[in-house]
């Protein structure tokens, strides 16, 4: 089962894992 995930899926998984903390840090950086 080899397949490539779209870029946005990675962000969605990060949000699920980190609870959106990654998005908050990116927002603070900008």
N, C-alpha and C positions, 0 to 999 in steps of 0.2 A: 504493500500500500504506500506508494510514493506519490505525494501530491504537494503543491505549493499553495500556501495560504496567502490571500490578498493582504496588503499592508495594513488595512484597517482592522483586520482580524487580530493582529498582534496587539494593537492598542486596546481593543475590546478585552482581550485576555488579561492584559496588564491591569485594566480597570477592575476586572473581576478579582484578580489576585491581590492587588495592592489597595483595592477599595477606592480607587480614584486618586490615591495620593500622588501617583506619578504625574497625573494631569495637573494637580495643584502645584507641584514643584515646577513643572514646565511653565505654568501661568506666572509663578513668582519670578522665574528667570526672565520672562518677557516683561 
